[in-house]
Amino acid sequence: MDNRPLTQLYAESFQAKRPMPKSVSAQESQGRVNHKPTKGTKQWEKQESSKNILLGCAPDVPQSSSQRVGQAAQSPVIRRGSPWDTLKDLFTCDLAGPVSIAVHEKDPSTVIAVRAFSKKKADIWLQVLQQTHHPNVISANEIFKDHGMTYFIVDDLPLTLEHLVACDIFPSELQLASILAQVLNGLSHLLENGFEHQSLTCSNILLGQDGTIQIGALEHCIEREPQQSQTQIIRSLANITMFLMQKYLKPDGVIGIDGARWQSDSLEFLSATASVATIQDLRKHSLLTKHRWSAGTLVGLARLCLITTRTFITKPWIQN
């Protein structure tokens, strides 16, 4: 391993050709930072997503306190100046894109996540944030503009679905339903408000410690017409579902699952991604409607991911 500042062990990358958080043993997680993988590469290669609630559809996820704070400032005023005048930048990591983790200089008791973009990407974020607002889509609590950069203060969600895929444990059917329902709710909201996310991957979907799922990386959103095909979005969702269910994709673009781990409703949901025309059709599927799912069903899984997987650090901890 080279000398870059990493707290991650690399695993087989997703289609986006980026490193994936790698699971580590419990013994590793207690001590040193850089270790050899506990699994061989060959073994890993074998294991290799609304506002309107429809009748019978999976309900929207209850909001956490942190989300309610964000929603109280649905369209935050854009402030002139740098957030770093009052915040202390600790380190930067890759969570649905680069995010700086910070604390207030005078009151360092709360972790704050800051996402910074130059004009083109910032304009996309501003457009999406002005027209959407949903607990399963990332939102900004504060916005700053300074010297050509726009800074978005967002909720601190320390994981992505990529971490969950890297974890040795598989989600239960109820947990799978919670993940997929939240992703579908967020996607449905984006679509209803005229946006399509063109990079819907496990690495761009955030997971909070309270089990909340948020679609991130809004810089990949484009405007769309209401009657446009949703084929690509549904295909991306199929890939996410396969990663969650077996941690790898089948070759040649085949949609399917190897082995007998999953029961019929989960398998039928995955199969439906090859035939349905809209996200709303998937929201009516029995996998989601039969369960009384909530974000809270994912808290244990999120905790396990925090302990057993590592995140790609792009700028190391700054200690004055």
KAMO-V895869 format. One record per backbone hydrogen bond with DSSP energy under -0.5 kcal/mol. NH is the residue of the N-H (numbers start at 1). CO is the residue of the C=O. E is the energy in kcal/mol with one decimal. If there is no record, write none. Layout:
BEGIN
nh: (NH/NH)
co: (CO/CO)
e: (E/E)
END
This chain:
BEGIN
nh: (6/7/11/14/17/20/23/24/29/30/30/31/35/38/44/45/46/47/47/54/57/58/68/69/70/71/72/73/73/74/76/79/79/81/81/85/86/87/88/89/90/90/91/92/93/94/95/95/96/99/100/101/102/102/103/104/105/109/110/112/113/114/115/117/122/123/124/125/126/127/128/129/130/131/131/132/137/138/141/142/143/144/145/146/149/150/151/152/153/153/154/154/155/157/158/159/161/161/162/163/164/165/166/167/171/176/177/178/179/180/181/182/183/184/185/186/187/188/189/190/191/192/193/194/195/196/198/198/201/204/205/206/206/207/208/211/214/215/216/216/217/220/221/222/224/228/230/234/235/236/237/238/239/240/241/242/243/244/245/246/247/247/248/249/250/253/254/256/267/268/269/270/271/272/273/273/274/275/276/282/283/284/284/285/288/289/290/293/297/298/299/302/303/304/305/306/307/308/309/310/313/314/314/315/318/319/320)
co: (4/311/20/18/14/11/166/308/25/26/27/28/33/23/40/41/42/43/44/52/54/283/64/65/66/67/68/69/70/71/73/77/143/79/145/82/83/83/103/87/88/101/101/315/99/312/93/97/203/93/114/91/100/112/88/107/86/107/107/102/154/100/152/150/118/119/120/121/122/123/124/125/126/127/128/128/134/215/153/153/77/151/79/149/146/117/144/115/142/151/113/152/139/155/156/207/202/205/202/160/160/161/162/163/244/172/173/174/175/176/177/178/179/180/181/182/183/184/185/186/187/188/189/191/190/222/196/220/199/201/202/204/214/159/212/208/206/136/204/214/96/217/218/196/194/225/277/230/231/232/233/234/235/236/237/238/239/240/241/242/242/243/242/48/254/250/251/254/263/264/265/266/267/268/269/270/271/272/272/278/279/280/281/282/285/285/286/291/294/295/296/298/299/300/301/302/303/304/305/22/311/92/312/92/90/317/318)
e: (-1.4/-0.7/-0.6/-0.8/-2.0/-0.5/-0.6/-2.8/-2.0/-0.5/-0.9/-1.8/-0.7/-0.5/-1.8/-2.4/-1.1/-0.7/-1.2/-0.7/-2.4/-1.2/-2.1/-1.8/-1.6/-2.7/-1.6/-0.7/-0.8/-0.9/-0.8/-0.6/-2.9/-0.5/-3.0/-1.5/-1.5/-1.6/-3.7/-0.6/-0.5/-2.7/-1.3/-2.0/-2.4/-2.3/-0.8/-2.4/-0.8/-2.4/-3.1/-3.2/-0.5/-3.1/-1.7/-0.7/-2.7/-0.8/-0.7/-3.2/-1.0/-2.7/-2.5/-2.3/-2.6/-2.8/-1.3/-2.3/-2.8/-2.2/-2.5/-2.9/-2.0/-0.9/-0.7/-1.3/-1.9/-2.3/-3.7/-1.1/-0.7/-2.5/-2.6/-2.7/-1.8/-2.8/-3.2/-3.1/-3.0/-0.6/-2.2/-0.7/-0.6/-1.2/-0.6/-1.4/-1.1/-2.0/-1.0/-0.9/-1.1/-2.0/-1.9/-1.3/-0.5/-2.8/-2.4/-2.1/-2.3/-2.7/-2.7/-2.0/-2.4/-2.8/-2.4/-2.2/-2.7/-2.9/-1.9/-2.2/-2.7/-2.6/-1.3/-1.9/-2.6/-2.6/-0.6/-2.3/-1.2/-1.2/-1.3/-0.5/-2.9/-2.8/-2.8/-1.9/-2.0/-2.3/-2.5/-0.5/-0.5/-2.0/-2.1/-2.3/-1.7/-1.7/-0.6/-2.5/-2.3/-2.2/-2.0/-2.1/-2.1/-2.2/-2.5/-2.4/-2.4/-2.3/-2.2/-2.7/-0.7/-1.7/-0.6/-1.3/-0.6/-0.7/-1.6/-0.7/-1.8/-3.0/-1.9/-2.0/-2.4/-2.1/-1.0/-0.8/-1.6/-1.7/-2.7/-1.0/-1.7/-0.8/-0.8/-1.6/-1.3/-2.0/-2.2/-1.3/-1.3/-2.1/-1.4/-2.7/-2.2/-2.2/-2.2/-1.9/-1.4/-2.5/-1.7/-0.6/-0.6/-1.8/-0.5/-2.0/-2.4/-0.6/-0.6)
END
